[in-house]
Amino acid sequence: MKIEAIREKIVEAIQRAEKVAQRNPTLPVLSGLSLEALGAILTVRATNLDLGISIHLPVKVLEEGHLVVPAQVFSSLLGSLTREKNITLSSDGQTLSLDTPSVHSKVMTLPPEEFPIIPEIGGGSNFSLPAKDLVQGLRAVIYAAATGSVKPELSSICLLHDAESLVFVATDSFRLAEKKVKVKKIPNFTQILIPQKNAVEIIRILDGLDTDVSITIEDNQIALRSENIYITSRTIDGTFPDYKQIIPSVSVAKAIVLKQDLITSLKTALVFTDNFNQLKLSLAPKKNQFEIESKNQNVGENTYLVPAALEGGELAVSVNHRYLTDGFGSTPSDSLALSFAGEGKPILVEGVGDKSFRYLLMPMNR
């Protein structure tokens, strides 16, 4: 193989693909990037057997060929050549040579015949949306998914749809996040579960792209296509919990607060939280008081009176500080509405004027 290419274009592709490559003691080739020159295209591939990516780049192909190079070494080498504009890559079968007017490097390669095939998904359900909307939808809920759960469906992001939106949902059974993103074409599928760790990488790969993403769904696979990038991920064979039945339809108390006021009060409260990050939220609408209390026997205690518009009856619940604050960044609204269904019942957090996002939080046992 021998090619000539613009360094900046190669670096961009390698950095995206490198996010998928992983160290694997039993299959070392998975820590590598597959480089295949064919026609006038260089295809960069990476896979961890759970998630795969292919990126196609136009280059000047002087000699066709295929090799696998260690991802971390090759990415670091390319990243260090900040003054170089064009590079030449060539291989003798055992090593990859990188040449510029001022640099000559040789990198040991891995056996290309051991590199797994990345499946190409063609049929199935197909729809598209802007890459930024897909990233926004995943990012708005991903923190609520369980990590390392014995229930795979809780360690996933659920994609489903309603009459006009693609719906992203995640829960770890202690909190739940739901984000709706409008789409032009209603997808034709029931639901699909993307593993949380794969969703993290999809966000990292697609973040910053200003193009549409075409999504294809088949049995146990989802494929994402955006210009020269192709991503495929396995999906989880399971059923996501029927979460809509636990979302309270009525509330006994409600607080509307400026998001920044709440964030400020919670930063102060965090100084005094215990090992369980426990906070006590107390509402007294008749007194127009919304208090946040935190205690730590080794530090002290704190009470913060938060400016708020209140309605309903008096109520006091305990919540986990981190679980409460995780959802704040998923709505652009300056004000938040906290609806309380009663002691021991879920708390619903929504952005005022934003119907696209809901966050459900279970209280702690005091």
C-alpha positions in Angstrom: 0.0 0.0 0.0 1.1 3.5 -0.8 -0.9 6.7 -0.6 -0.4 10.5 -0.4 -2.9 12.5 1.7 -3.6 15.7 3.5 -2.4 15.2 7.1 -5.4 17.2 8.6 -7.9 14.9 6.9 -6.2 11.8 8.0 -5.9 13.0 11.6 -9.6 13.8 11.8 -10.5 10.3 10.6 -8.0 8.6 12.9 -9.1 10.5 15.9 -12.8 9.5 15.4 -12.0 5.9 14.7 -9.5 5.6 17.6 -12.4 6.1 20.0 -13.7 2.7 19.1 -10.5 0.7 19.1 -9.7 -1.0 22.5 -7.0 -3.0 24.1 -7.9 -6.7 24.1 -5.5 -9.3 25.5 -7.2 -12.2 23.7 -7.5 -10.4 20.3 -4.7 -7.8 20.0 -5.9 -6.7 16.5 -8.8 -4.9 18.1 -6.4 -2.3 19.4 -5.6 -1.5 15.8 -7.0 0.6 13.0 -7.6 -1.1 9.6 -6.3 1.1 6.7 -7.4 -0.1 3.2 -6.5 1.8 0.1 -8.7 0.9 -2.9 -9.4 3.0 -6.0 -9.1 6.6 -4.9 -10.4 6.0 -1.3 -8.7 5.2 2.0 -11.1 3.4 4.4 -10.3 3.6 8.1 -12.0 1.0 10.2 -12.1 0.2 14.0 -14.2 -2.2 16.0 -14.5 -3.7 19.5 -16.9 -6.3 18.3 -19.7 -4.4 20.0 -19.4 -1.2 18.0 -17.8 -0.6 14.6 -16.9 2.4 12.5 -15.8 2.9 8.9 -14.6 6.3 7.5 -14.0 6.9 3.8 -11.4 9.5 2.7 -10.4 10.6 -0.8 -6.7 10.2 -1.2 -4.1 9.7 -3.9 -3.6 5.9 -4.1 -0.3 5.0 -5.6 -0.5 1.4 -4.7 -3.6 -0.4 -3.3 -3.3 -2.5 -0.1 -4.6 -3.3 3.4 -2.9 -3.1 6.8 -3.6 -2.8 10.5 -1.7 -0.3 12.6 -1.8 0.2 16.4 -4.4 2.9 17.0 -2.8 4.7 19.9 0.7 4.8 18.4 -0.4 5.9 15.0 -2.8 8.6 16.4 0.0 10.0 18.6 2.4 10.1 15.7 0.0 11.9 13.4 -0.9 14.3 16.2 2.7 15.3 16.7 3.2 16.4 13.1 1.6 19.8 13.5 3.8 21.5 11.0 3.3 19.0 8.2 0.6 19.5 5.6 1.0 16.4 3.4 2.1 12.9 4.3 3.0 9.7 2.4 2.0 6.3 3.9 3.6 3.2 2.5 3.9 -0.4 3.7 6.2 -3.4 3.0 3.8 -5.8 4.7 5.5 -5.7 8.2 5.8 -2.0 8.8 4.0 1.2 7.9 6.2 4.0 6.8 5.2 7.6 7.3 7.1 10.2 5.3 7.1 14.0 5.1 9.8 16.4 4.0 11.2 16.5 7.5 10.0 13.2 9.2 10.5 9.5 8.4 8.8 7.1 10.8 8.2 3.3 10.8 5.4 1.7 12.8 5.1 -2.1 13.3 1.8 -3.4 11.9 -0.7 -6.1 13.0 -2.0 -9.0 10.9 -4.7 -7.6 8.6 -6.3 -11.0 8.0 -7.2 -11.1 11.8 -9.2 -7.9 11.6 -13.0 -8.6 12.0 -15.4 -7.7 9.3 -17.7 -4.8 10.2 -21.3 -5.7 9.1 -23.0 -3.6 6.5 -26.7 -3.1 7.2 -28.8 -2.3 4.2 -32.5 -3.1 4.7 -34.7 -2.7 7.8 -36.4 0.4 9.1 -34.8 3.6 7.9 -35.1 7.3 8.8 -32.9 10.4 9.3 -32.3 13.4 11.5 -29.6 16.0 12.0 -26.5 14.6 13.7 -26.7 17.4 16.3 -30.3 16.3 17.2 -29.2 12.7 17.7 -26.3 13.7 19.9 -28.5 16.1 21.8 -31.1 13.3 22.4 -28.5 10.8 23.6 -26.7 13.3 25.8 -29.9 14.5 27.4 -30.6 11.0 29.0 -27.4 9.0 29.0 -26.4 9.9 32.6 -29.6 8.2 33.8 -28.7 4.8 32.4 -27.3 2.2 34.8 -23.6 1.2 34.4 -22.7 -2.4 34.9 -26.3 -3.4 35.7 -27.3 -7.1 35.8 -30.3 -6.0 33.7 -29.0 -5.0 30.3 -32.1 -3.0 29.5 -31.3 -0.6 32.3 -27.7 -0.2 30.9 -29.1 1.1 27.7 -30.7 4.0 25.9 -34.1 3.2 24.7 -35.2 4.7 21.4 -38.9 4.8 20.5 -41.3 7.3 18.9 -44.6 9.0 19.3 -46.7 10.8 16.6 -44.1 13.3 15.7 -40.9 12.7 17.7 -38.1 10.3 18.3 -38.0 9.6 22.0 -34.8 8.9 24.0 -35.3 7.3 27.5 -32.9 6.0 30.1 -33.3 4.8 33.7 -31.3 3.1 36.4 -34.5 2.6 38.5 -33.6 5.6 40.8 -34.1 8.3 38.2 -35.4 8.5 34.7 -34.8 10.9 31.8 -36.9 11.3 28.7 -36.0 13.6 25.7 -38.1 14.1 22.6 -36.6 15.2 19.3 -38.9 16.1 16.4 -38.3 14.2 13.1 -39.8 14.8 9.7 -40.5 11.1 9.0 -42.0 8.9 11.7 -39.7 5.9 12.1 -41.2 2.4 11.6 -40.1 0.4 14.6 -41.3 -0.3 18.1 -38.3 0.3 20.3 -34.5 -0.3 20.2 -32.0 -0.5 23.1 -28.5 0.9 22.5 -25.9 -0.2 25.1 -25.0 2.8 27.2 -21.2 2.4 26.6 -21.9 2.4 22.8 -24.0 5.5 23.1 -21.1 7.2 24.8 -18.9 6.5 21.8 -21.6 7.5 19.3 -21.8 10.9 21.0 -18.1 11.3 20.9 -17.8 10.3 17.2 -20.8 12.4 15.9 -20.4 15.4 18.1 -19.7 18.6 16.1 -21.0 17.2 12.8 -23.3 19.6 10.9 -24.9 16.9 8.7 -27.8 14.5 8.7 -27.5 11.0 10.1 -29.4 8.2 8.3 -30.4 5.5 10.8 -31.1 1.9 9.8 -32.5 -0.7 12.2 -32.4 -4.5 11.8 -32.5 -7.4 14.1 -30.0 -6.7 17.0 -28.2 -4.0 15.0 -28.4 -0.3 14.3 -26.4 1.5 11.7 -25.7 5.3 11.5 -24.5 6.9 8.2 -23.3 10.5 7.9 -21.4 11.6 4.8 -18.2 9.5 4.9 -18.8 8.0 8.4 -20.6 4.6 9.0 -21.2 3.3 12.5 -22.8 0.0 13.5 -23.7 -1.0 17.0 -25.3 -4.1 18.4 -28.5 -3.6 20.2 -29.9 -5.3 23.4 -32.5 -8.0 22.9 -34.9 -7.0 25.7 -37.9 -4.9 26.7 -37.5 -1.5 28.3 -39.7 -0.9 31.4 -43.1 0.6 30.8 -42.0 3.9 32.4 -45.0 6.0 31.5 -47.1 4.4 34.1 -44.9 5.6 36.9 -44.9 9.3 35.8 -47.2 11.1 38.2 -50.3 12.6 36.6 -51.1 14.8 39.6 -49.0 16.6 42.2 -49.7 17.6 45.8 -47.1 20.4 45.7 -45.1 22.3 43.1 -42.2 24.7 43.0 -41.1 26.9 40.1 -37.6 28.2 40.5 -34.9 29.9 38.4 -32.5 27.2 37.4 -29.4 29.2 38.3 -30.9 30.0 41.8 -31.4 26.3 42.4 -27.9 25.4 41.1 -26.3 28.0 43.4 -28.2 26.7 46.5 -27.2 23.1 45.7 -23.6 24.0 45.4 -23.7 25.4 48.9 -25.7 22.4 50.2 -23.1 20.0 48.7 -20.5 21.3 51.2 -22.6 19.8 54.0 -23.9 16.6 52.5 -23.1 13.2 54.0 -21.7 10.1 52.4 -25.0 9.5 50.7 -25.2 13.0 49.2 -28.6 13.4 51.0 -30.6 16.6 50.8 -33.9 17.5 52.4 -36.3 19.5 50.3 -39.0 21.3 52.4 -42.0 23.1 50.8 -44.3 25.4 52.8 -46.4 27.2 50.2 -48.5 29.2 52.8 -45.3 30.6 54.2 -43.8 30.9 50.7 -40.7 28.9 51.8 -38.7 26.4 49.8 -35.8 25.2 51.9 -32.9 22.9 51.1 -31.2 21.3 54.1 -28.0 19.3 54.3 -26.2 17.8 57.3 -22.9 16.1 57.9 -22.0 15.2 61.5 -18.3 15.8 60.7 -18.8 19.1 58.9 -21.9 20.8 60.1 -25.3 21.7 58.7 -26.8 24.2 56.3 -30.3 25.5 55.4 -30.8 27.5 52.1 -34.0 29.4 51.4 -34.6 29.2 47.6 -36.7 31.9 45.9 -39.6 30.1 44.3 -43.2 30.3 43.3 -45.0 27.6 45.3 -48.4 25.9 45.3 -50.1 23.0 47.0 -49.5 21.6 50.6 -46.6 21.3 52.9 -44.1 18.5 52.0 -40.7 17.3 52.9 -38.7 14.8 51.0 -35.0 13.6 50.9 -33.1 13.3 47.6 -29.7 12.4 46.3 -27.8 15.6 45.4 -26.2 14.3 42.3 -29.3 12.6 41.1 -31.2 15.8 41.4 -28.7 18.0 39.6 -27.8 15.6 36.7 -30.9 16.5 34.7 -30.6 20.3 34.9 -28.4 20.6 31.8 -30.8 18.7 29.6 -33.3 21.5 29.2 -32.5 25.0 27.8 -35.1 26.6 30.1 -34.0 29.3 32.6 -36.7 28.1 35.0 -37.5 24.6 36.4 -40.8 23.2 37.6 -40.5 20.6 40.4 -43.7 18.6 40.9 -44.1 16.5 44.0 -46.6 13.6 44.1 -46.2 13.0 47.8 -43.8 11.5 50.3 -42.1 8.4 48.9 -43.4 9.1 45.4 -41.4 10.3 42.3 -40.5 14.0 41.8 -41.0 15.3 38.3 -38.5 17.9 37.0 -39.4 19.8 33.8 -38.2 23.0 32.1 -40.8 25.8 32.1 -41.9 26.2 28.6 -40.0 23.1 27.4 -42.2 20.1 26.7 -39.4 18.0 25.1 -37.7 16.9 28.3 -38.8 15.2 31.6 -36.7 14.0 34.5 -38.1 11.7 37.2 -36.4 11.3 40.5 -37.1 8.9 43.3 -36.8 10.2 46.9 -34.5 8.6 49.4 -35.6 6.9 52.6 -34.9 9.2 55.4 
